Amino acid sequence: MHTGTLMTRRAALLKCKESFESSDRVGYEARPSATSTGIIEFKDTDAWNRAYEDLKSVLATRENLPNKQERKEIRQAKARS
């Protein structure tokens, strides 16, 4: 997968609610199962942990690209020397 796609997946995983019990759906519906729905909604599930660990292992193999602040510091260091 493209690194941008992986980062989008990471952002989506991080937006998941912490748990079903802390969501506003408690008392209104049954706890959904990621295996039956195919959707990961809560961070306290095995599916979320597996997906996040897989994502981290793939991203660990990728080259680190400097962010805006790091690029600025590199440019300024080159200008000084």
Phi and psi in radians as a Rosetta constraint file:
Dihedral C 1 N 2 CA 2 C 2 CIRCULARHARMONIC -1.208 0.35
Dihedral N 2 CA 2 C 2 N 3 CIRCULARHARMONIC 2.546 0.35
Dihedral C 2 N 3 CA 3 C 3 CIRCULARHARMONIC -1.047 0.35
Dihedral N 3 CA 3 C 3 N 4 CIRCULARHARMONIC -0.675 0.35
Dihedral C 3 N 4 CA 4 C 4 CIRCULARHARMONIC -1.074 0.35
Dihedral N 4 CA 4 C 4 N 5 CIRCULARHARMONIC -0.690 0.35
Dihedral C 4 N 5 CA 5 C 5 CIRCULARHARMONIC -1.129 0.35
Dihedral N 5 CA 5 C 5 N 6 CIRCULARHARMONIC -0.714 0.35
Dihedral C 5 N 6 CA 6 C 6 CIRCULARHARMONIC -1.123 0.35
Dihedral N 6 CA 6 C 6 N 7 CIRCULARHARMONIC -0.698 0.35
Dihedral C 6 N 7 CA 7 C 7 CIRCULARHARMONIC -1.191 0.35
Dihedral N 7 CA 7 C 7 N 8 CIRCULARHARMONIC -0.592 0.35
Dihedral C 7 N 8 CA 8 C 8 CIRCULARHARMONIC -1.152 0.35
Dihedral N 8 CA 8 C 8 N 9 CIRCULARHARMONIC -0.719 0.35
Dihedral C 8 N 9 CA 9 C 9 CIRCULARHARMONIC -1.096 0.35
Dihedral N 9 CA 9 C 9 N 10 CIRCULARHARMONIC -0.723 0.35
Dihedral C 9 N 10 CA 10 C 10 CIRCULARHARMONIC -1.055 0.35
Dihedral N 10 CA 10 C 10 N 11 CIRCULARHARMONIC -0.804 0.35
Dihedral C 10 N 11 CA 11 C 11 CIRCULARHARMONIC -1.066 0.35
Dihedral N 11 CA 11 C 11 N 12 CIRCULARHARMONIC -0.711 0.35
Dihedral C 11 N 12 CA 12 C 12 CIRCULARHARMONIC -1.139 0.35
Dihedral N 12 CA 12 C 12 N 13 CIRCULARHARMONIC -0.712 0.35
Dihedral C 12 N 13 CA 13 C 13 CIRCULARHARMONIC -1.151 0.35
Dihedral N 13 CA 13 C 13 N 14 CIRCULARHARMONIC -0.675 0.35
Dihedral C 13 N 14 CA 14 C 14 CIRCULARHARMONIC -1.250 0.35
Dihedral N 14 CA 14 C 14 N 15 CIRCULARHARMONIC -0.373 0.35
Dihedral C 14 N 15 CA 15 C 15 CIRCULARHARMONIC -1.370 0.35
Dihedral N 15 CA 15 C 15 N 16 CIRCULARHARMONIC -0.203 0.35
Dihedral C 15 N 16 CA 16 C 16 CIRCULARHARMONIC -1.074 0.35
Dihedral N 16 CA 16 C 16 N 17 CIRCULARHARMONIC 2.584 0.35
Dihedral C 16 N 17 CA 17 C 17 CIRCULARHARMONIC -1.151 0.35
Dihedral N 17 CA 17 C 17 N 18 CIRCULARHARMONIC 2.708 0.35
Dihedral C 17 N 18 CA 18 C 18 CIRCULARHARMONIC -1.095 0.35
Dihedral N 18 CA 18 C 18 N 19 CIRCULARHARMONIC -0.816 0.35
Dihedral C 18 N 19 CA 19 C 19 CIRCULARHARMONIC -2.743 0.35
Dihedral N 19 CA 19 C 19 N 20 CIRCULARHARMONIC 2.838 0.35
Dihedral C 19 N 20 CA 20 C 20 CIRCULARHARMONIC -1.098 0.35
Dihedral N 20 CA 20 C 20 N 21 CIRCULARHARMONIC -0.667 0.35
Dihedral C 20 N 21 CA 21 C 21 CIRCULARHARMONIC -1.118 0.35
Dihedral N 21 CA 21 C 21 N 22 CIRCULARHARMONIC -0.496 0.35
Dihedral C 21 N 22 CA 22 C 22 CIRCULARHARMONIC -1.596 0.35
Dihedral N 22 CA 22 C 22 N 23 CIRCULARHARMONIC 0.002 0.35
Dihedral C 22 N 23 CA 23 C 23 CIRCULARHARMONIC -1.530 0.35
Dihedral N 23 CA 23 C 23 N 24 CIRCULARHARMONIC 2.936 0.35
Dihedral C 23 N 24 CA 24 C 24 CIRCULARHARMONIC -1.474 0.35
Dihedral N 24 CA 24 C 24 N 25 CIRCULARHARMONIC 0.109 0.35
Dihedral C 24 N 25 CA 25 C 25 CIRCULARHARMONIC -1.614 0.35
Dihedral N 25 CA 25 C 25 N 26 CIRCULARHARMONIC -0.145 0.35
Dihedral C 25 N 26 CA 26 C 26 CIRCULARHARMONIC -1.098 0.35
Dihedral N 26 CA 26 C 26 N 27 CIRCULARHARMONIC 2.315 0.35
Dihedral C 26 N 27 CA 27 C 27 CIRCULARHARMONIC 1.563 0.35
Dihedral N 27 CA 27 C 27 N 28 CIRCULARHARMONIC -0.230 0.35
Dihedral C 27 N 28 CA 28 C 28 CIRCULARHARMONIC -1.873 0.35
Dihedral N 28 CA 28 C 28 N 29 CIRCULARHARMONIC -0.497 0.35
Dihedral C 28 N 29 CA 29 C 29 CIRCULARHARMONIC -2.635 0.35
Dihedral N 29 CA 29 C 29 N 30 CIRCULARHARMONIC 2.895 0.35
Dihedral C 29 N 30 CA 30 C 30 CIRCULARHARMONIC -1.328 0.35
Dihedral N 30 CA 30 C 30 N 31 CIRCULARHARMONIC 2.709 0.35
Dihedral C 30 N 31 CA 31 C 31 CIRCULARHARMONIC -1.102 0.35
Dihedral N 31 CA 31 C 31 N 32 CIRCULARHARMONIC 2.142 0.35
Dihedral C 31 N 32 CA 32 C 32 CIRCULARHARMONIC -1.282 0.35
Dihedral N 32 CA 32 C 32 N 33 CIRCULARHARMONIC 2.635 0.35
Dihedral C 32 N 33 CA 33 C 33 CIRCULARHARMONIC -1.866 0.35
Dihedral N 33 CA 33 C 33 N 34 CIRCULARHARMONIC 2.224 0.35
Dihedral C 33 N 34 CA 34 C 34 CIRCULARHARMONIC -1.106 0.35
Dihedral N 34 CA 34 C 34 N 35 CIRCULARHARMONIC -0.520 0.35
Dihedral C 34 N 35 CA 35 C 35 CIRCULARHARMONIC -1.259 0.35
Dihedral N 35 CA 35 C 35 N 36 CIRCULARHARMONIC -0.610 0.35
Dihedral C 35 N 36 CA 36 C 36 CIRCULARHARMONIC -1.453 0.35
Dihedral N 36 CA 36 C 36 N 37 CIRCULARHARMONIC -0.613 0.35
Dihedral C 36 N 37 CA 37 C 37 CIRCULARHARMONIC -1.578 0.35
Dihedral N 37 CA 37 C 37 N 38 CIRCULARHARMONIC -0.432 0.35
Dihedral C 37 N 38 CA 38 C 38 CIRCULARHARMONIC 1.385 0.35
Dihedral N 38 CA 38 C 38 N 39 CIRCULARHARMONIC 0.148 0.35
Dihedral C 38 N 39 CA 39 C 39 CIRCULARHARMONIC -2.120 0.35
Dihedral N 39 CA 39 C 39 N 40 CIRCULARHARMONIC 2.283 0.35
Dihedral C 39 N 40 CA 40 C 40 CIRCULARHARMONIC -1.609 0.35
Dihedral N 40 CA 40 C 40 N 41 CIRCULARHARMONIC 2.058 0.35
Dihedral C 40 N 41 CA 41 C 41 CIRCULARHARMONIC -1.974 0.35
Dihedral N 41 CA 41 C 41 N 42 CIRCULARHARMONIC -0.413 0.35
Dihedral C 41 N 42 CA 42 C 42 CIRCULARHARMONIC -2.286 0.35
Dihedral N 42 CA 42 C 42 N 43 CIRCULARHARMONIC 2.514 0.35
Dihedral C 42 N 43 CA 43 C 43 CIRCULARHARMONIC -1.313 0.35
Dihedral N 43 CA 43 C 43 N 44 CIRCULARHARMONIC -0.294 0.35
Dihedral C 43 N 44 CA 44 C 44 CIRCULARHARMONIC -1.547 0.35
Dihedral N 44 CA 44 C 44 N 45 CIRCULARHARMONIC 0.357 0.35
Dihedral C 44 N 45 CA 45 C 45 CIRCULARHARMONIC -1.834 0.35
Dihedral N 45 CA 45 C 45 N 46 CIRCULARHARMONIC 2.740 0.35
Dihedral C 45 N 46 CA 46 C 46 CIRCULARHARMONIC -1.134 0.35
Dihedral N 46 CA 46 C 46 N 47 CIRCULARHARMONIC -0.628 0.35
Dihedral C 46 N 47 CA 47 C 47 CIRCULARHARMONIC -1.083 0.35
Dihedral N 47 CA 47 C 47 N 48 CIRCULARHARMONIC -0.729 0.35
Dihedral C 47 N 48 CA 48 C 48 CIRCULARHARMONIC -1.148 0.35
Dihedral N 48 CA 48 C 48 N 49 CIRCULARHARMONIC -0.808 0.35
Dihedral C 48 N 49 CA 49 C 49 CIRCULARHARMONIC -1.051 0.35
Dihedral N 49 CA 49 C 49 N 50 CIRCULARHARMONIC -0.741 0.35
Dihedral C 49 N 50 CA 50 C 50 CIRCULARHARMONIC -1.121 0.35
Dihedral N 50 CA 50 C 50 N 51 CIRCULARHARMONIC -0.809 0.35
Dihedral C 50 N 51 CA 51 C 51 CIRCULARHARMONIC -1.093 0.35
Dihedral N 51 CA 51 C 51 N 52 CIRCULARHARMONIC -0.729 0.35
Dihedral C 51 N 52 CA 52 C 52 CIRCULARHARMONIC -1.218 0.35
Dihedral N 52 CA 52 C 52 N 53 CIRCULARHARMONIC -0.700 0.35
Dihedral C 52 N 53 CA 53 C 53 CIRCULARHARMONIC -1.138 0.35
Dihedral N 53 CA 53 C 53 N 54 CIRCULARHARMONIC -0.726 0.35
Dihedral C 53 N 54 CA 54 C 54 CIRCULARHARMONIC -1.058 0.35
Dihedral N 54 CA 54 C 54 N 55 CIRCULARHARMONIC -0.775 0.35
Dihedral C 54 N 55 CA 55 C 55 CIRCULARHARMONIC -1.090 0.35
Dihedral N 55 CA 55 C 55 N 56 CIRCULARHARMONIC -0.799 0.35
Dihedral C 55 N 56 CA 56 C 56 CIRCULARHARMONIC -1.090 0.35
Dihedral N 56 CA 56 C 56 N 57 CIRCULARHARMONIC -0.672 0.35
Dihedral C 56 N 57 CA 57 C 57 CIRCULARHARMONIC -1.178 0.35
Dihedral N 57 CA 57 C 57 N 58 CIRCULARHARMONIC -0.640 0.35
Dihedral C 57 N 58 CA 58 C 58 CIRCULARHARMONIC -1.218 0.35
Dihedral N 58 CA 58 C 58 N 59 CIRCULARHARMONIC -0.780 0.35
Dihedral C 58 N 59 CA 59 C 59 CIRCULARHARMONIC -1.140 0.35
Dihedral N 59 CA 59 C 59 N 60 CIRCULARHARMONIC -0.493 0.35
Dihedral C 59 N 60 CA 60 C 60 CIRCULARHARMONIC -1.158 0.35
Dihedral N 60 CA 60 C 60 N 61 CIRCULARHARMONIC -0.389 0.35
Dihedral C 60 N 61 CA 61 C 61 CIRCULARHARMONIC -1.502 0.35
Dihedral N 61 CA 61 C 61 N 62 CIRCULARHARMONIC -0.183 0.35
Dihedral C 61 N 62 CA 62 C 62 CIRCULARHARMONIC -1.519 0.35
Dihedral N 62 CA 62 C 62 N 63 CIRCULARHARMONIC 2.701 0.35
Dihedral C 62 N 63 CA 63 C 63 CIRCULARHARMONIC -1.222 0.35
Dihedral N 63 CA 63 C 63 N 64 CIRCULARHARMONIC 2.461 0.35
Dihedral C 63 N 64 CA 64 C 64 CIRCULARHARMONIC -1.442 0.35
Dihedral N 64 CA 64 C 64 N 65 CIRCULARHARMONIC 2.099 0.35
Dihedral C 64 N 65 CA 65 C 65 CIRCULARHARMONIC -1.681 0.35
Dihedral N 65 CA 65 C 65 N 66 CIRCULARHARMONIC 2.322 0.35
Dihedral C 65 N 66 CA 66 C 66 CIRCULARHARMONIC -1.162 0.35
Dihedral N 66 CA 66 C 66 N 67 CIRCULARHARMONIC 2.505 0.35
Dihedral C 66 N 67 CA 67 C 67 CIRCULARHARMONIC -1.434 0.35
Dihedral N 67 CA 67 C 67 N 68 CIRCULARHARMONIC -3.081 0.35
Dihedral C 67 N 68 CA 68 C 68 CIRCULARHARMONIC -1.029 0.35
Dihedral N 68 CA 68 C 68 N 69 CIRCULARHARMONIC -0.789 0.35
Dihedral C 68 N 69 CA 69 C 69 CIRCULARHARMONIC -1.131 0.35
Dihedral N 69 CA 69 C 69 N 70 CIRCULARHARMONIC -0.734 0.35
Dihedral C 69 N 70 CA 70 C 70 CIRCULARHARMONIC -1.144 0.35
Dihedral N 70 CA 70 C 70 N 71 CIRCULARHARMONIC -0.691 0.35
Dihedral C 70 N 71 CA 71 C 71 CIRCULARHARMONIC -1.112 0.35
Dihedral N 71 CA 71 C 71 N 72 CIRCULARHARMONIC -0.674 0.35
Dihedral C 71 N 72 CA 72 C 72 CIRCULARHARMONIC -1.098 0.35
Dihedral N 72 CA 72 C 72 N 73 CIRCULARHARMONIC -0.775 0.35
Dihedral C 72 N 73 CA 73 C 73 CIRCULARHARMONIC -1.120 0.35
Dihedral N 73 CA 73 C 73 N 74 CIRCULARHARMONIC -0.663 0.35
Dihedral C 73 N 74 CA 74 C 74 CIRCULARHARMONIC -1.123 0.35
Dihedral N 74 CA 74 C 74 N 75 CIRCULARHARMONIC -0.787 0.35
Dihedral C 74 N 75 CA 75 C 75 CIRCULARHARMONIC -1.082 0.35
Dihedral N 75 CA 75 C 75 N 76 CIRCULARHARMONIC -0.763 0.35
Dihedral C 75 N 76 CA 76 C 76 CIRCULARHARMONIC -1.165 0.35
Dihedral N 76 CA 76 C 76 N 77 CIRCULARHARMONIC -0.655 0.35
Dihedral C 76 N 77 CA 77 C 77 CIRCULARHARMONIC -1.133 0.35
Dihedral N 77 CA 77 C 77 N 78 CIRCULARHARMONIC -0.723 0.35
Dihedral C 77 N 78 CA 78 C 78 CIRCULARHARMONIC -1.142 0.35
Dihedral N 78 CA 78 C 78 N 79 CIRCULARHARMONIC -0.663 0.35
Dihedral C 78 N 79 CA 79 C 79 CIRCULARHARMONIC -1.178 0.35
Dihedral N 79 CA 79 C 79 N 80 CIRCULARHARMONIC -0.596 0.35
Dihedral C 79 N 80 CA 80 C 80 CIRCULARHARMONIC -1.232 0.35
Dihedral N 80 CA 80 C 80 N 81 CIRCULARHARMONIC -0.558 0.35
